[in-house]
Each structure stands twice: as structure tokens, then as C-alpha cells.
């Protein structure tokens, strides 16, 4: 049994009131993803490192490309979703990501997290993303209960929840 309805299709884009937008990430975004991730690595490690082991200090461009290719496959297979944040239509700089994942812990239909590059922390763009993501999920995604690890509960609290049992068969 899938975590999503068979006839549901993921959104291709979310426009923010600041002019920023989200779209599904692709492997060929590596040239703009890598500097975004590594430029904000210390803060990202504090948030995601203990749980995901990401981003490692020694991550190479090729490892990032492999990671993005994995995300692109996961999106195509409707297994999880990674959206990249951009400032404009040129998409010359990746400014953050939003992850929509099936729940690994009981109590939710999806686990959703996101980040912005260090330069956007505390800006109207970050505030717009913080407001838009939950509204977008409520309006466009087929979830009754979305959980926001790292926001509504700590990652340690999330990790302490019972794991979702794998489906039979």
C-alpha cells in the first residue's frame, strides 16, 4: 500500500509572495545545490546531521550529484519529494530545500522539513516559506496529519517515537 493515493499527482511548483518559488529538485541542479549546502553546512549539520548524517563535511560534488539523482528518482516513483527554492525564473542560485517524506514514525501521514541558506535566515523569504509550506501541504497534498520534525517537535523527540511498521508482504 502506497502512502499516497494512486491517482494523486504532486505539485510541480509553489510560488511564494516574495517572488521565490519551489520546484522538484533534479540531479542537474548539483552546480547550484552544492554551494548552497556546503555554504550552510555547519547550520545544516546541527539540524539534520544527527538524524540523516547530512551534509558530511567532506561531501564531494559527485556525491551531491548522486544524492540529487536519488531524490529525483524518489520523486519520479512518488516515494518522497524534495523541492528546491529559487529566487527567480533564472534559477541561478538554489536557496534551500523542502522535503516531503513518508512517515518513519507513527502519528503522521508525512514528515516535512525544510531549510534555507544562511543568507536567508531571518529574512522575509524564510518567513514566507515558513508560512507557505504548511498551507501548501494542507491545500494540495493528500495528508490528514503532517508532522514537522525540527519545528513542532525536536528531532530527538521525533526519533523517540515508535517506528512505523513495514507493510506486510
Backbone torsions as a table, in degrees:
resi	resn	phi	psi	omega
1	UNK	NA	128.7	-179.7
2	UNK	-76.8	158.2	175.7
3	UNK	-82.8	-5.0	179.3
4	UNK	-127.3	149.2	175.6
5	UNK	-60.0	143.5	-176.4
6	UNK	-61.1	-31.8	-176.7
7	UNK	-94.3	3.3	-178.5
8	UNK	-82.4	143.1	177.6
9	UNK	-122.7	133.7	-177.9
10	UNK	-69.7	148.3	176.7
11	UNK	-65.3	144.7	178.7
12	UNK	-90.1	-12.1	-173.0
13	UNK	-164.8	149.5	168.1
14	UNK	-133.7	120.6	176.7
15	UNK	-93.3	132.4	177.9
16	UNK	-98.8	154.5	-179.3
17	UNK	-65.0	-14.8	178.7
18	UNK	-82.8	-4.0	-175.5
19	UNK	95.8	-11.3	175.4
20	UNK	-72.8	162.1	174.6
21	UNK	-149.0	159.5	173.9
22	UNK	-111.3	144.8	170.0
23	UNK	-149.1	158.3	180.0
24	UNK	-56.7	137.6	-179.6
25	UNK	-74.3	153.8	179.5
26	UNK	-132.3	156.7	178.7
27	UNK	-59.2	-33.7	-178.2
28	UNK	-76.9	4.6	171.9
29	UNK	-83.3	0.6	-171.9
30	UNK	-56.6	-37.0	-177.2
31	UNK	-65.7	-21.9	176.6
32	UNK	-107.3	-21.6	177.0
33	UNK	-73.7	-45.4	-175.3
34	UNK	-56.1	-50.4	178.6
35	UNK	-65.5	-31.5	178.1
36	UNK	-65.6	-47.2	-178.7
37	UNK	-67.0	-51.4	-175.2
38	UNK	-70.7	-28.5	176.9
39	UNK	-71.4	-20.0	179.1
40	UNK	-117.9	18.0	-170.3
41	UNK	-56.2	-45.6	-176.5
42	UNK	-60.6	-45.9	179.5
43	UNK	-67.9	-40.6	178.6
44	UNK	-64.0	-39.3	178.9
45	UNK	-63.5	-40.5	178.2
46	UNK	-59.4	-35.4	-178.7
47	UNK	-83.3	-52.0	-170.4
48	UNK	-105.0	-20.2	-174.6
49	UNK	-56.2	-49.9	-178.1
50	UNK	-60.6	-30.2	-178.1
51	UNK	-93.2	-49.8	-172.8
52	UNK	-99.7	-14.4	-173.8
53	UNK	66.6	33.7	-173.1
54	UNK	-137.0	144.4	-9.5
55	UNK	-87.1	134.0	178.7
56	UNK	-65.2	149.7	-177.4
57	UNK	-62.2	-29.2	-176.2
58	UNK	-103.9	21.1	-179.4
59	UNK	-61.4	132.8	178.1
60	UNK	-96.2	165.7	176.1
61	UNK	-58.6	-41.3	-179.6
62	UNK	-66.2	-38.5	176.6
63	UNK	-64.7	-39.0	176.8
64	UNK	-64.8	-41.7	177.7
65	UNK	-59.6	-43.1	178.0
66	UNK	-61.7	-41.8	178.9
67	UNK	-63.4	-43.8	179.4
68	UNK	-67.3	-36.5	176.2
69	UNK	-63.5	-38.9	176.7
70	UNK	-62.5	-45.5	177.7
71	UNK	-60.7	-42.6	-179.7
72	UNK	-61.6	-41.8	176.5
73	UNK	-64.3	-42.9	179.5
74	UNK	-60.2	-39.9	177.8
75	UNK	-64.5	-47.4	-179.3
76	UNK	-60.4	-32.2	-179.1
77	UNK	-92.4	1.1	-179.3
78	UNK	58.6	37.8	180.0
79	UNK	-97.9	-31.3	173.0
80	UNK	-166.1	168.8	-173.4
81	UNK	-137.2	136.1	175.9
82	UNK	-128.3	119.4	178.1
83	UNK	-108.9	136.3	178.3
84	UNK	-95.8	144.6	179.4
85	UNK	-100.2	131.8	179.5
86	UNK	-131.2	153.7	-179.1
87	UNK	-83.5	-27.7	-173.7
88	UNK	-157.0	-179.2	-177.0
89	UNK	-68.6	-23.5	179.0
90	UNK	-66.4	-26.8	179.4
91	UNK	49.8	44.2	-178.0
92	UNK	-85.8	-13.7	178.3
93	UNK	-140.2	128.3	174.8
94	UNK	-85.2	131.5	-171.4
95	UNK	-115.3	1.2	179.8
96	UNK	159.8	-178.2	-179.7
97	UNK	-146.3	153.5	173.4
98	UNK	-122.3	130.3	-179.3
99	UNK	-113.1	125.3	175.5
100	UNK	-116.4	110.2	-172.1
101	UNK	-123.5	150.5	171.8
102	UNK	-63.7	149.3	-176.8
103	UNK	-69.1	135.6	172.4
104	UNK	-95.7	-14.6	-178.9
105	UNK	-122.8	151.1	-178.6
106	UNK	-65.9	154.7	172.0
107	UNK	107.1	2.9	-179.7
108	UNK	-152.4	161.5	174.7
109	UNK	-91.6	-19.8	179.6
110	UNK	-158.7	149.7	172.1
111	UNK	-111.3	126.7	-174.6
112	UNK	-128.2	132.9	177.4
113	UNK	-141.2	162.1	178.0
114	UNK	-158.5	165.7	179.0
115	UNK	-149.8	160.2	172.1
116	UNK	-127.4	158.8	176.6
117	UNK	-62.4	157.5	-177.6
118	UNK	-52.0	-39.7	-177.6
119	UNK	-64.7	-19.1	-179.7
120	UNK	-97.9	-7.0	-179.4
121	UNK	-60.5	127.7	178.4
122	UNK	80.8	7.4	-178.4
123	UNK	-96.1	167.5	173.8
124	UNK	-58.2	-31.2	178.6
125	UNK	-64.3	-43.6	178.0
126	UNK	-65.3	-42.7	179.0
127	UNK	-61.4	-40.8	178.7
128	UNK	-64.0	-41.9	177.9
129	UNK	-64.2	-44.5	179.6
130	UNK	-58.8	-35.3	179.4
131	UNK	-81.4	-38.9	-173.2
132	UNK	-73.5	-38.2	-173.9
133	UNK	-60.4	-52.7	178.8
134	UNK	-60.8	-38.7	178.7
135	UNK	-64.6	-41.8	178.6
136	UNK	-62.5	-44.6	179.4
137	UNK	-63.7	-40.1	179.1
138	UNK	-66.7	-36.7	-174.8
139	UNK	-86.0	-34.7	-168.7
140	UNK	-116.8	-10.9	-175.7
141	UNK	-112.6	151.3	-173.1
142	UNK	-89.6	46.8	-176.8
143	UNK	-111.1	138.1	173.4
144	UNK	-85.7	-34.3	-176.7
145	UNK	-138.0	111.3	176.1
146	UNK	-102.3	136.0	177.9
147	UNK	-111.1	143.0	-176.5
148	UNK	-119.0	79.8	177.5
149	UNK	-60.0	140.5	-177.8
150	UNK	85.5	-5.4	179.1
151	UNK	-126.9	-66.4	-179.3
152	UNK	-84.4	-16.9	171.9
153	UNK	-148.2	155.1	-179.8
154	UNK	-73.4	161.7	176.0
155	UNK	-63.1	-33.5	177.5
156	UNK	-65.0	-41.4	176.5
157	UNK	-64.6	-40.5	177.5
158	UNK	-61.3	-46.1	-177.7
159	UNK	-64.3	-27.8	-179.6
160	UNK	-77.9	-13.8	178.7
161	UNK	-67.8	151.8	176.0
162	UNK	-62.3	142.5	179.1
163	UNK	-71.9	149.5	174.2
164	UNK	-68.6	133.6	176.6
165	UNK	-72.0	140.0	176.7
166	UNK	-65.8	148.2	179.3
167	UNK	-64.1	146.7	179.9
168	UNK	-63.7	151.8	173.7
169	UNK	94.4	NA	NA
